[in-house]
């Protein structure tokens, strides 16, 4: 096929011009090693709970996508929850064949993910031939950013890679920019993962990521902010700069963000300190969900929470600031309401104490 040959794909009414991939898209080894950040299990469980990927729900008839499987930090618990849901519904395991897709760039990376998948299944009593068949079905070799337009998803969940565009081969970076116009300026690759995931969602589908939160305030995130506020609801944002979210120490300014394809409602905003790791993920999610219902639960140690009635609109930056008081959730909620334009043009902010 000629170089730079363009095809046009229409996804949910949005025309997206995609260049044909100019070369294999495995980044050079330095950028890949920098992009790999392994998420701790308590963070994964919290994110899955907040996304609604829970075994008491029907996960069998849904499609969940993990766009960058890596070491399987998300893949393992997603498989476990899918199996529990399948058994609760008394459905055959074959019904789960099209319930999950996990991407890895090449066979060298995908093969360990299939081994992990097989191990998780056999640990749960699945016979080896069936486990191997499901592993082949669930773990895909390929670039998620090329294939995201091929299906609609109920969940897109994970930790996108941390890679700067300048660390990617030029032709590949050009493809990404053409395919995902939210990537502007010096954007990190995770911006493209956000855009791909959001465009892939069904109605009421959920994108739940843990990644850098710079897109909410930096110039390069303006197009992504515009995309989100035009057709999605930011349900939860948890700033985790001080939380011990990863197995390695990284300077990534991470946040958990849960975004749903629906009209914007109220938003739970939270800030997690290092103490939260000592609290069960379920207790954290219960408190956050209660806050989302307008209740005033006791905040777990290290977690500050607030409910914001109105999220920002348009491409302007947004800041997550909280009051430094003992009753942090109530103080933050009070500070956020009625101070929409109070902090140097930010859309909303907490008290500066």
N, C-alpha and C positions, 0 to 999 in steps of 0.2 A: 504494500500500500504506500502511496507517495507520502513523503515527509510533510507534516503539518496539514495533512488531509483532515478536514473538519466534518464531524457529524453532529447533528442536532438531536438532542433527546428532550422530550417534554415530560416533566415530572410534576404532577399535581398542578398543572396550569402554568408552570414556570419553565421557560425555554432556557436550556443550558447548553452552550456551545462547548463541545469537548474535542480537544485535539487528540489524534491518535497517539498512543504512547510512543515516544521516539526511541526508547531503549529500555532494557530491563530496569525496573525502578528500585532496585536495592540500593540504599544510600551507601556512600563510602563508609568504611568501618568506623572511623572516628565519630561521624555524626550519629551512627546507629548506637554506638556505645553510650554517647551522651543522651540519646533519646530514651534509654531504658531506665525506668524508675519503678521499683517494685513496691506495691501497695500492701500495707499490713492488713491482716484478716479483719480486725475490728472495724476498720474503715470500709472495707468491702461490704461487710454485713450491714453496716449502717446505710451505705448508699443503696444497696439492694432493697432494704426495708423501705426507705423513703421513696424509691421508684415504684414500689408496689410489686416488685418481683419476689413474692412471698408464696410459700407452698400452699397456703390456704386459698390462694387464688388459682384460677384455671390457667396454668402456664403451658399446658399441652396444646391448646388451640391458638396460642399466641406465638409470634416470632420474635425471639430475642437475638440481638446481634452484639458480639464483642468484637470491636473493630481492630484490636491489637492485642492478641492473646498473651504474648510474652511468656512469663513463667507460669501462667495459669492462675494468677492470684484471683481473678474474677471467674475464670472458666470453671474451676473446681466447685466453688459454692453455687454457681449457676446450675451446674449439672446436678448437684445434690438437691437443690430446691426443685428442679424440674422433675426429678425422680419421685420426690415426696409428693408433689402435686399429682403426678400420674397415678401413684398408688392410692392417694386419697380419693381420686375420681374413679378408681377401679377400671382404668383404661389399660389396654395392652401397651407394652413398651414400644411397639412399632408405631404407635400413634405419635410418638415424640420425634420421629425421624426428621421432620421439617420444623421443629420447634426452636432450634438453636443453630446459629452460625458463628464461628469464631475464625477470624482471619489472621494469617501470618504471611509475611512477604514472600518467603521461598520455602522449598522443601526442607532445607536445613533447619529452619525454625519451626515449620509446621509438624515435622515428624515427632519432636519431643512433646508437642501439644497433643498429638494423637495417642502417644504412649501414656501421657497423664490421663487423658480421657478414658482410655481403656482401663487403667488402674482404678480410677474412681468408680467405674461401672462394676468391675469385678469385685471390688471391696463391698459393693452393695448387693452382691449375689447374682449379678447378671452373668450369663454364660459367656465364655471368651469369644466365640464366633460372633455372637450378637453385639458384644461390646466393641469388637474391632470394626464391625460394620457401621455402628453408630458413630464411632470415632471418625471414620472416613467420611461419613455424611455431614458431621458437624464442623469439622476443622477444614477450612478451605485454604488452599495455597493461592495467594494473590494479594493485590493491593486494594485495600478497602476503598480508598479514594477513587479507584477506577470502577469498582463494582457496586457502589452504594446505590446507584440509580436502578439496579436490576430488580429490586424488590421493595415492598413497603413493610415497615416493621412496627411492632407494638412497643418494643424496648430497644434502645441502643445504649449500652452500658459499658463503662470501662475507664481506663486511664490512657488518654491519647499520648503518643510519643512527644517528647520535648526536643524538637529539632528546629533550628533556624533555617530559613530558606537558603541562605548563602552557603549552608553546609550540604546542599543537595545539588546534584548535577544540573547544569543550567537548563538543559532541555526539559528535564523532569520538572524543575521549578516552574518553567513556563507553562507546562501542561496543567500543573496544579492551579496556577493563577488564572488560566483561561477557564478551567472547570469550576473554580470556586472564587467568584469575584469578591467575596468578603475578605479574602486575603489581600491586604493592601499594605504598602510601605514595607516595613521590616517585620511583618507578622511572623509569628511562630507557626509551625505546621498544625498545631492543635486547632487553630482557627478554621482550617479546612475540614478537620474532623467534626467540629461543631456544625459547620454549614451542611456537610454531607449527611450527618445524623438527623438534623432538623428537617431537611427536605425529604428524608426517607420515611418520616413518621406517618403512620395512619392518624386519623382523627382520634384525639385523646391519647395518642402514643406518647412515650416518655423518653427523653434523652437525659441520662444521668451520668455525669462525668466527675472525676476528680482531676483537676489540672490547674494550671496557673490562672489566676483571676485578673491578670493585667488587661485582658480584653474589655473589662468593665470600665476602665479609666484611661487607657492609653489611646492615642490617636489611631493606631492601626486597628483598633477594635470597633471603630465607628460603624462600618458597614455591617458587622455582625450584630451590633446592638440594634441597628435599624431593622435588620432581618427579624430578630427575635421579637421586638416590640410590635412589628407589623402583623404577626400572625401566631404568636405563641404566648404562653403564660409562664413566667418565671415563678415556680412554686416554692422553691427552697434555695437559699444560698447560705453556706456555712463557711466562713473564713477560717482557715486552718493554718495560718502562718506560724503559730506557736505550738501547734499540735504535732505529735510525733507520728506522722501518717505513713511514712515510708521506711523501708528497711535500711536504706542508706540516707545519709544526711545530704539534702539537696537544697539549693537556693532557688526555689520554684514559686514561692508565694501561692501555695495551693488553696483551692476552695472546692467544696462539693457544690455542684449546681444541678438542680432538677428542673427541667424545662418540659412543658407539655404542649402538644398541639391543640390549643383551645383558646378561647378568649381569656385575657388576663384577669385574674382575680387578685385576692390578697396574697402577700408573700411572707413566708417565714424567713427572717434573717437571723443569723446566729454567728457567734464567735467562739471557737473552741481553743482552750488552752491546753498545756501539756498534761493537766490532771485528768482529762476526759478518757485517756487510755485505760484508766483504772475502773471505768464504769462499763457495764455490759452494754453492747451495742443496742440491744432491745430496749433498755431503759432510756438510752439517748433518743432513739426513734420515737418511743412513746411520748416523751416530753415534748419533742419537736412537733409531733402530730397533734398533741393537745393544744399547743400554742397556735397551730394552724386553724383549730376550731374556735379560737377566741377565748380559750380557757387560760388560766394563769397558774400552770403547774409549778411545783418546786423544781428549780433548775438543778440538774446534776452538777457535781463539783467540776468547775472549770468551763462550764457552758453558759454563755449568755444568749438569751433569745428574745425576739420581738416579733410582733405581727405588724406588717406594714399594709395599710389598706390600699394604697395606690403605688404601683411600681412606676419607674420612669418611662417616658415615651421618647421615641426618636433616637438619634445617634449620640446625644450628649453624654458625657461621662457620669458615672455614679460612684459614690463613696460609701463604704460600710463603716460607720463609726458608732461606738456605743458609749453610754454614760458610765463613768466609774463610780458606781454606788453599790451598796450592799444588795439592795433589791434590784438587781440589774435588769431583769426582764421587764418589770413594770416601768422602771425609769427609762429604759431604752424605748419602750413602746410609747411612753408619754413624750419623750424627746423627739421621736420620729414623726409623730402626728403634729401637724401644725408648724413644722419647720422645713417645709418642702423646699424653700428657696433661701434658707438662712445661711448656708455655709459656702460662701464664695462661688455662688452660682451652681453648686451641686443640687441635684434634684431632691435629695433628702439626706439627713444626717442625724446623728445623736448629739446629745449635749457635750460640750467641750469642758470637761471638768478635770 
